[in-house]
Amino acid sequence: MDERCWKVGDLAAATGLTVRALHHFDQIGLLRPTQRSPAGHRIYSSDDVRRLYRVLALRQLGMPLDLIARSLDGDAKNLGSAVRAQLSHVEQHIETRHQLRARLLALLRAIEEATEPSIDQLIETMEAMMQASHFTPEQLAQAKQRHQEAGFAERFAEWQRLGAEIAGDITTHVERGTDPADPAAQELARRWTEVMRDMAGGDRSVLSSIYAKIEGKGPETATRGVLTPQVWDYLKRAFAVGFGA
């Protein structure tokens, strides 16, 4: 029996991706179709679909596309290392949440028993809250130092202005139903990423923490109204196509 094959439009419809996104994956070598029709159209095999599943699964873990490509094109050891690193990050996050929960329960018991929480309890709880936040103590210390630099307030105001301007332009594309893979949308994603990288001082770990904060607190709260949920969702879909990973 012949192996099942998919045309690019059929695969896009089956997976919820856009044709443009699949074209982009082909262009960057992430997912190249096994076959081409006599007319040059992309034809995807079952193995291609399995690879696409791995790509989307790893993308959901927050891995950038270049790391996904290296992991999938390398051996199982490379892929395993990438997954283990992501798993370690998740487990660390879970552990800090458990610690914060234990401290909060201790404070709640003290309140319910009508006793004054000890200074040690308050300090330990504040430390747990710091660890469970989206930023490490080192990142917070670095941010505090930057805030004290001359001209930081002006730079922060400029970041807010640029972010609001980009978000406004993205809102227009959301309302028009523009494909996130469209060049105009990708350019806005690129501009947004440049602003965020500048705000993070070029530190990728800080940038990841900023995005984690947006996800955790919600875009409107985390960005003080600059991002709406609709704009943030659109930006993430633009990133998923390939830019700003």
VENCORRA-V941009 format. One line per field, one symbol per residue. phi: phi as a letter, one per 40 degrees, with the letter a starting at -180 (. if undefined). burial: I if it has 9 or more other ideal C-beta (glycine too) atoms within 8 Angstrom, else O. A space follows every 50 residues. Layout:
# VENCORRA-V941009
phi: ???
burial: ???
This chain:
# VENCORRA-V941009
phi: .cccbbccccccccbgccdcccccdcccgcabccbbcdcgccbbcccccc ccdcdccccccgcccccccccccccccccccccccccccccccccccccc dccccccccccccfbcdcdcccccccccccccccbcdccccccccccccc gcdcccccccccccccccccdcccccgccdcddccccccccdcccccccc ggcccccccccccccccgccccbfgcbcdccccccccccccicgc
burial: OOOOIIIIOOIIOOOOOIIIIIIIIIOIOIIOIOIOOOOOOIIIIOOIIO IIOIIIOIIOOOIOIOIIIIIIOOOOOIIOIIIOOIOOOOOOOOOIIOII OIIIOIIOOIOOOOOOIOOOIIOIIOOIIIIIOOIOOOIIOIIOOIOOOO OIOOOIOOIIOIIIOIIOIIIOIIOOOIOIIIOOIIOIIIIIIOIIIIII OOIOOIIIIIIIIIOOOOIIOIIOOOIIIOIIOIIOIIIIIIIOO
